[in-house]
């Protein structure tokens, strides 16, 4: 049975479309932009709280950042054991959220839901125990919140909305006093400030 010419063209088009799809799938990881973890990793080391600069037009570390919010991030790495995050939450609008490297949220603490103004968290994997971090501290375990992370490396984000423009300095001071690291909370911990990003081209 002879294949008509239009039918042959259709068959070739289907095969070509399939090949293009396969090539696109294989090259997508190479061509796609870096994930959130990779972009933030350029700002500082892991297990360190880094205060992000105020958002300006055309200058933001991550997409969809609001100019009336102050941010700090910690790229936690649980390879060597649990990581502790401690922060004073002076406002009920504050939020502490944990994400996987690709931006999937797996735990959130909202200031309005807290019964005290200090959040004390221990991030662990399912194979780690709280005592790995708390053994060297003078504080009891009753005030610690254990966050079970599904990933060894991830992102802890503190979001501090401003009740007014005049509250910016207060929020920045509170963010600088946050701590993210292993073992006991360091006294007077200060979060390094990330450099302002270069203006993006329109």
C-alpha positions as CSV (number, residue, x, y, z in Angstrom):
1,X,0.0,0.0,0.0
2,X,1.4,3.3,-1.1
3,X,1.5,6.2,1.5
4,X,0.2,9.4,0.1
5,X,2.5,12.3,0.2
6,X,0.5,14.5,2.6
7,X,0.3,11.5,5.1
8,X,4.1,11.1,4.9
9,X,4.6,14.8,5.7
10,X,2.3,14.5,8.7
11,X,4.2,11.4,10.0
12,X,7.5,13.3,9.6
13,X,6.1,16.3,11.4
14,X,5.0,14.1,14.3
15,X,8.4,12.5,14.6
16,X,10.1,15.9,14.4
17,X,7.9,17.3,17.1
18,X,8.7,14.4,19.3
19,X,12.5,14.9,18.8
20,X,12.1,18.6,19.6
21,X,10.2,17.8,22.8
22,X,12.9,15.3,24.0
23,X,15.7,17.8,23.3
24,X,13.8,20.6,25.1
25,X,13.3,18.4,28.2
26,X,16.9,17.4,28.3
27,X,18.3,20.9,27.9
28,X,15.7,22.6,30.3
29,X,17.8,22.2,33.4
30,X,20.8,23.8,31.7
31,X,18.8,26.7,30.2
32,X,16.6,27.4,33.2
33,X,17.5,30.2,35.7
34,X,19.1,29.2,39.0
35,X,16.8,28.2,41.8
36,X,16.2,30.3,44.9
37,X,18.9,28.5,46.9
38,X,21.5,29.0,44.2
39,X,20.7,32.7,43.8
40,X,20.9,33.4,47.6
41,X,24.1,31.3,48.0
42,X,26.1,34.1,46.3
43,X,25.2,36.4,49.2
44,X,27.0,34.6,52.0
45,X,27.9,31.3,53.7
46,X,25.5,28.7,54.9
47,X,24.1,28.7,58.5
48,X,24.5,32.4,58.7
49,X,21.7,34.9,58.9
50,X,22.0,37.5,56.1
51,X,20.0,40.7,56.0
52,X,18.9,41.6,52.5
53,X,19.1,45.2,51.4
54,X,15.8,47.3,51.2
55,X,14.0,46.7,47.9
56,X,14.5,49.5,45.3
57,X,13.0,49.7,41.8
58,X,14.9,47.4,39.5
59,X,17.0,46.1,42.4
60,X,15.8,43.0,44.2
61,X,17.6,39.8,45.1
62,X,14.5,37.7,44.5
63,X,11.3,38.2,42.5
64,X,8.1,39.6,44.1
65,X,9.9,41.3,47.0
66,X,7.9,44.2,48.5
67,X,9.5,47.6,49.2
68,X,7.6,48.0,52.5
69,X,9.1,44.7,53.9
70,X,12.5,43.9,55.3
71,X,14.0,40.5,54.7
72,X,16.7,38.2,56.2
73,X,17.6,34.7,55.0
74,X,19.6,31.8,56.3
75,X,20.7,29.0,53.9
76,X,20.7,26.2,56.4
77,X,22.8,23.1,55.9
78,X,22.1,20.1,58.2
79,X,25.0,18.0,56.9
80,X,26.9,18.3,60.1
81,X,23.9,18.4,62.5
82,X,20.9,20.4,63.4
83,X,20.8,24.2,63.0
84,X,19.3,26.6,65.4
85,X,17.4,29.8,64.5
86,X,16.5,32.4,67.0
87,X,14.9,35.8,66.5
88,X,13.0,38.4,68.3
89,X,9.6,39.0,66.7
90,X,8.6,42.5,67.7
91,X,5.5,42.6,65.5
92,X,2.6,40.2,64.9
93,X,3.1,40.8,61.1
94,X,6.5,39.1,61.1
95,X,6.8,35.7,59.5
96,X,9.5,33.0,59.6
97,X,9.2,30.5,56.8
98,X,11.2,27.5,55.7
99,X,11.6,26.4,52.1
100,X,13.3,23.7,50.0
101,X,16.0,24.8,47.5
102,X,13.4,25.0,44.8
103,X,11.1,27.2,46.9
104,X,8.6,24.7,48.4
105,X,7.4,25.9,51.8
106,X,7.3,23.2,54.5
107,X,7.0,25.2,57.7
108,X,5.9,28.7,58.7
109,X,5.7,30.6,62.0
110,X,3.5,33.8,62.1
111,X,4.1,36.4,64.7
112,X,0.4,36.7,65.4
113,X,0.2,33.1,66.5
114,X,3.1,33.3,68.9
115,X,2.6,33.6,72.7
116,X,6.0,35.2,73.2
117,X,8.2,37.7,71.3
118,X,11.1,35.3,70.8
119,X,11.0,32.4,68.4
120,X,13.5,29.7,69.1
121,X,13.7,27.0,66.4
122,X,15.8,23.9,65.8
123,X,15.9,22.6,62.3
124,X,16.6,18.9,62.0
125,X,16.3,16.0,59.6
126,X,14.4,12.9,60.6
127,X,17.7,11.2,61.7
128,X,18.8,14.0,64.0
129,X,17.8,14.7,67.6
130,X,17.1,17.9,69.5
131,X,19.8,17.1,72.1
132,X,22.4,17.4,69.4
133,X,21.9,21.2,69.6
134,X,20.5,21.7,73.0
135,X,23.0,19.7,75.1
136,X,25.4,22.7,75.4
137,X,22.7,25.3,76.2
138,X,21.5,26.5,79.6
139,X,17.9,26.7,78.3
140,X,15.3,24.0,78.6
141,X,13.8,22.3,75.7
142,X,10.3,23.4,76.5
143,X,10.7,26.7,74.7
144,X,12.3,25.2,71.6
145,X,10.3,24.5,68.4
146,X,11.6,21.5,66.4
147,X,11.2,21.9,62.6
148,X,11.6,18.6,60.8
149,X,13.1,19.4,57.4
150,X,12.5,17.1,54.4
151,X,15.8,18.4,52.9
152,X,19.4,18.7,54.2
153,X,19.9,22.1,52.6
154,X,17.2,24.7,52.4
155,X,16.2,28.3,53.1
156,X,14.9,30.0,56.2
157,X,13.3,33.4,55.5
158,X,12.3,36.1,57.9
159,X,9.8,38.6,56.5
160,X,9.3,41.8,58.4
161,X,6.5,44.0,57.0
162,X,6.8,47.7,58.1
163,X,3.9,49.2,59.9
164,X,5.2,52.5,58.6
165,X,8.2,53.9,56.7
166,X,9.6,55.2,60.0
167,X,9.7,51.6,61.3
168,X,12.4,50.5,58.8
169,X,15.4,51.1,61.2
170,X,13.7,49.3,64.0
171,X,13.0,46.3,61.8
172,X,16.6,46.2,60.5
173,X,18.0,46.3,64.0
174,X,15.8,43.4,65.0
175,X,16.9,41.4,61.9
176,X,20.5,42.1,62.7
177,X,20.0,40.5,66.1
178,X,18.8,37.2,64.7
179,X,20.9,34.1,64.8
180,X,21.2,31.1,62.6
181,X,23.8,28.5,63.2
182,X,24.8,25.3,65.1
183,X,24.8,24.7,68.8
184,X,24.1,27.5,71.4
185,X,22.9,30.9,70.4
186,X,25.8,33.3,70.1
187,X,25.5,36.4,72.3
188,X,24.8,39.7,70.5
189,X,24.7,37.8,67.2
190,X,24.7,40.2,64.2
191,X,23.5,39.3,60.7
192,X,25.7,40.4,57.9
193,X,24.1,42.6,55.3
194,X,24.0,41.5,51.7
195,X,25.3,44.0,49.2
196,X,22.6,45.7,47.2
197,X,22.1,44.0,43.8
198,X,23.0,45.6,40.6
199,X,20.1,47.4,38.8
200,X,18.5,45.0,36.4
201,X,18.3,45.9,32.7
202,X,14.8,46.6,31.5
